């Protein structure tokens, strides 16, 4: 009896990790006193962060269905889930690079503060959000490469 190997399994796992990064981690990272219930934030800013968290959780649930639903068009569904993640992570980096335009900041003094850099050649301190989203983006790119390999194989 031969054991079958799902060539999309690695892509599914990597995309699941990338999806959980924007859909689940943001609930824990942002729905607390550093963001959504932060008394130093204006009520409207808190409204927007709860909206963002809820949207990401909803898109994440949809992406997980696309990733793990059995049946036809698995490769197309994986690419669609990857595209959704690229939109979320891409928008994050647009916001990071546009901070000088709108006066934004990567962190607040009463939020998640930067930490000592493990590789200080780039910077002495690293921002938590930027670091996590960079790692998640690497997982996402690896997932897309895995989809391509599965599609070719």
N, C-alpha and C positions, 0 to 999 in steps of 0.2 A: 504494500500500500504506500503510495507516494504522498508526501506531505506537500501541499501546495503553498506557494509563497506569494503573498499579495505585494506586487511591485510598488504599490502606492503607499504601503504602510509607513515607511520612513517619512514621506511627504505629509501624510496625515498626522503623524505624531508631531513633526516640526510645526506644521500649521496650527495644530491644537495648542501648542505652547505659545506660539505667537498670538493666537486669538485670546487665550487666557490672560496674556499680558495686558491687552487693552480692555478686555471685557470683565475680568474678575479682579485683577490686581488694582484697577482704578477704584473699585468699590471700597476695598480696604484702605487704599492710600488716600482717597479723597473724601470719603463720607465719614468725616470725623472732625475733631477740633482744629486740625490744621487747614481745613478747606470748608466743607459744607456747613459746619456748625461753628466756624471761627467767628467770634464776636467782633474781631477787628475788620472783617470783610463787610462790605455793604450788603444789605439784603438782596439786591439785584445780582451781585456777583455770586452770592451763594445759590440763588435760583439757577443761574447759568451752569454752575458746576454740578448741581444735582441733575439738571437736564442732560448735561454731557455724560455723566455717569450712567444714567438710565438709558440713553441712546446707545452708548458703547456696550452695555450689558445686552440690550436687545439685538444689536447687530452681531454681537458675539454668539448669542444663542442661534441666530440664523446661520452664521458661519459654521458652527459646530454641526448643525444639521447637514449643511452642504458637504462638510468634510467626511462625516461618518455614515450618511444615509447610503444603504446598499442599493445597487442597481446600475442602470445604464448612465452614461455620461459622467462617470466619476472624475475623469481628467478635467473636463470642462467645469465641473462643480468645484474642484480643488483650485483651479485658476480663479474662479469667481471669489472664493473665500480668500485667496491670496490678494486679489485686487482690493477687497474690502479692507484688509489689514494694511495694505500699502496706502490707502486713502487716510486711514487713521494715523499711522505713523508718519506719513508724509506731511499731513496737516500739522502734526506736532512740530516737526522740524521747520516748517514754514513759520510757525509762531515763534520758534527759537530765533531764527535768523532775522525775523522782522521786529524783534524786541526794540531795537533803537527807533523804529518808526513810530511805534505806539506807546513807548515808555514802559514796556513790560519788564519783568524780572523772572529769572528762572526759579526763584524761591523767595519766601518771606522770612523775616527774622523769627517769626513765631510758627514757622512750618518746618519742613524737612531741610535741615541745613546741609551744606556741602561737607564732604568727608575727606580725610587725608587720602591723597591719590596713591593707588598701588603702583602706578607707573608715573612718577613725578616728572618725567621728561616732557609730558604734554602740558601739565598744569599741576600746581601744588595741591589744589583742592578740586574735587569733582562734584558736580551736582548730581543728586540722586536721580531725578527724573531723566536727565539727559543720559546718564550712564545706563539706567535700566532700558530706556527706549533704544539706545544703540545696540545693546545686547539682543533685545527683542527683534530689532531690524535684521541683525545677522541671522537669527533663527529663521526669520521670514525669507530672506534671500536663499538660505540653505534649503528651505522648504520648496521654494519655486524651482531651484536647481534639481531637487529630487522629483518634482512633478515632471520636469522635462526629461529626466532620465527614465522615469516610468513610462512616459508617453513614447519614448524612442525604443524602449525595450519590449 
